[in-house]
Amino acid sequence: MLNSGYLDDFQEYLLTGRKCSQNTVSSYLSDVHLFAVFLEVSSQLSLASANHEHVLDYVDSLRKNGKSAATMSRALASLKCFYSHLISLGQVRENPALDIAVEKKEKKLPQILNGKEVDLLLDQPQAFDAKGARDKAMLEVLYATGIRVSEMISLEVEDVNLAAGLLRCQGKGKERFIPLYPAAVRAIADYLEGYRSELIADPTETALFVNMNGIRMSRQGFWKLIKYYQNKAGITKDITPHTLRHSFAAHLVENGADLHSIQEMLGHADISSTQVYAQVVKKQLKDVYNKAHPRA
């Protein structure tokens, strides 16, 4: 009954004091209620009697029951807020949820293609017709530049300078220029000079890459294309539209490019986002060592 009073008061505080949405209030109340049940069942204690060890035991019980790190973090946030409120009312002296954090799982490293797999994938589109020429140009652009798929489908014809071998990308409010290797230049030139005019529905269309209806390519349309070519190539890795971006960056690291240059080409605001590719390369080297060394 006492716990019920705490929860009613907490609900009022969230609604009037913090102006929380109903969904947030429901989540906080549910989290605190579940902790109250845990305390009652395990220790026959009220919410005001809980200490640091009780909260640790509760988080451990959530982990053992298979709750995700996000769920456990939210439960802790709710308890910290609840006990901060009780402290402000003078009903408890310390916040038992303070200084407790959920150990985050190590971030999964991005999957990349090796050199042979990249070659196999890029060789799938046959530039014998408009669709094949367009698809080959798109795949070559992604691997040549490492741009995001959203950036690729936003490209305009004027963003490509074939004579200079450069592509202008305007992603996330920042303009950057990225080199194109010769095979990518040829693929784009073949598409632009021989086939794009066949595809566009309107002569005034400015999009570099269009679908078979003659309008700008969509993310969903490209996703279907890359899955098609993955299956056609017989590549068992799960390739996503981002896979060529990851492969581009990892292969540059592998071949000695400095991280700041890669950061610039990828358009990362923070170098830490780029450093993950150094970890990918290190992991690959370790895997090769473990498989190949006779005493590994």
N, C-alpha and C positions, 0 to 999 in steps of 0.2 A: 504493500500500500504506500509505504514511504517512497519507494522508487517511482510509483505512479505520480506522486506529487512533484518529484524532481523533473520528470519528463514533461508534465503539463507546464511547469514554469519555464523549462528550456524551450518548449514549443513557442510560448508567448514571446520569449526573448528573440528567437530567430525571426519570427514574423514581424514584430514591431521594432525591436532594437536593431536588428541587422538587415531588415527588409529583404529576407531571403525569399526565393520563389517557393511555391508549394512543393515542387519536386525536390528541391534541396532540403527543405524542412523534413519531408517524408524520409529522405535518405538518412539524414542525421539522426532522426528519432529512431529509425529502424536499427541503425548501428548501435546506438546507446542501449536500446531495448535488448538486443541480442547479447550485449556485454552484461547487462543486468541479469539476464537468464543464466548466463555462464557463471556469474558470481554466486547466484542463489543455489544452483545445482552443485557446483564444485566446492564452495566454501561457506554457504549459508550466510553470505554477507550482503549488505546493501551497497548501493553505488558510492555513497559517501565514505565507506570503509575501505575501499579498494586502494591498494598500494602499487608501487612500481612492478613488483613481482607478479601481481595478479594480471596486470596488463600484458606483461611478457608471456605469461602462461596462456592468455587468451589468444594472442597473436600466433603462438606456437600451435594452438588447437586449430586455428583457421588454416595454417599451413598444412597440418596433417590431414585436414579434410579436403585438401586439394584446391583451396581458394587461390586465386591469382594474386600476383604482387599488387596489381591495381586495386583489387578488392580490399586487401589488407591495408594498403596505404590510405584508402578512403576511410576505413574503420578507425584507423589511428587519428586521422584528421578530425573525424567526428568526436572522438573521445577527448582529444586535446581541446577542442572548442567547448565541449560540455563542461570539462573540469575548470577551464578558464572562467567560465560563467559562474560556477560554484564558488571559486576563489573570490570573484568580485562581490559575491553576496555574503562572504564570510562563513560559508558552510563547510569548506575544507581549506586546509593550509597549503597543500602542495598539489601540483598537477601530476598524477601518477603516469600519465601518458607522455610526459615530456622526455625528450632525449631518446625516444625509441623510434627507430626507423626500420623500414622493411628493406632487406638486402635485395638490391635490384639484380635481376638476371643479367648475365653478360650479354651484350648486344650481339645478335647473330650477324656474322660477317656476310657481306653481299656475295652472292654466287656469281662467278665470272666464267667466261668461256676461255679455253686455251687457244693458242694460235691456230691449230688445225681445225678446231670447231668454228672459229670465226671465219676462216677461209671457206669451210664447207657451207656455212650459213649464207655468206655473201655470194657464193657461186650458184645458189638455188634459182634466183630470178633470171630468166633468160630474156635478154633485151631484144627479142625478135618482134615485139609488138608494143603498143603503148603501155599496157599494164605491166609487162615485164620490165620495160625500160624505167618506168616510174618506180616500181618496187625496188629495183636494183639501186637506183639513185638514192632512195630513202635510206636503205640499209647502209650504203656506203657513207652517207652524210652522218648518220648516227655514230658509226664507228670511227670516222675520220675526225669528228669534232667533240664527241661526248656530250652534245647538247641534250636537254630533256626532250621527251616526245612532245610535250606541250609547246616547247619552243620550236621544234621542227615543223609542226603543223601550222604554226603561226608565221612561218617564213614567207616573205614576199619575194617575187622574182628579183627585185632590185637589191635584195640582201646578199646575192651571190655575185662575187667578182671573179669570174673564171680566169681572166687574164692574170690577175694577181694571185690567184689560188687562195682566196680568202672568203670567209663567210661572216656576215654580220649577224649577231644574235642579240635580241633585245628581250631578255628574260628578267622577271622580278625587278623591273624598274631600272635595270642597269644594262648599258650597251657594251658588248665586247666583240672583238674580232678574233676569229680562230682560223688557223691555216687548214687547207685541204690538201691531202696527198694526191698525187697525179691520177690514181685510179678513180678517186672520188670526183675529181674535176672532169674526167672523161665520162663518167656515168651521168653526171648532171648535164654535161654538154649534149650527150646523146639524147637524153630525155627532152631537154629544152628545144634543141634544134630539130629533132625528128618526130616527136610524139606529143608534146604537151598541147599543141594546137588542136590535135585530134580529140583531146579529152575535155577541154574547157567548154562550158555551156554558153558562156558570155565572153566575147572578145575583150571586155574590159576587166575580166577577172585578174586579180593581182596575186592570188595565192600561188606559191611555188608548186606545192603538191595538192592535187585535186583527186577526188574519187571518180568512180566510173560514171557518176551523174554530172561530172563537170564542175562540182563545187568543192570548197576546201575540205581536205581530208580531216576526219574526226579521230579522236583518241581510240574510240571503240573500233573504228574501221581499221586502224593500224594494228591494234591488238590482235584482231582476227588474222591479219596478214602475217604477223610474225609467228603466231602459233602454227599457221599453215606451213610456213617455210621451215619451222623447227621440225615438224612431223615429216616433211618431205626430205629433210636432211638426215633424219634418223637420229637426231640428238636427244639423248635421254634426259639431260638436265632440263629443269623447268625454266624456260626462257620467258622473260617478261619484256615489255617495252623498255625497261630500265637496264636490262642485262648488258646491252652494248655500251651504255654509258659507264657502267661499272668496269666492264672489260677494257674499255679505252683508258680509263684512269689507272687501273692496275698494271696494264701492259706498259704504260709510260713510266710508272715507278720502277717496274722490273728492268726497264732498259736505261735507267739512270736519270730520268727527268727530275728536276727539283720540285718539291711539293708546292712552292709558291707559284710556279708557272702553271702547274696543274690546277691549283686553286683558281687562278685567273681564268683559265679556259673553261672550267666547270661552272664558274660563277658562284662559288661558295663564299658566303660572307665571313665564315670562320674557318681558320686553317684546321681546326679539329675535325671538321667534316671531311677534309681531304686526307688526313692522317690515317683514316681507316683503311685506305688502300695500301699503305705501307704494311699494315697488319695482315692484310690479305696475302701479300707477297711473302711475308715472313712465314705465314702458316703454310703456304704452298711449298716453300723450301723445306720446312720441317717435315711435311708429309712425304716429300720426295726422299728426304734423308731416311726417314723411318722405314720406307718401303724398300729402298735400295741398299742401304748400308748393311753389310753382312752381320754386324754385331748390334744393330739397332733393335 
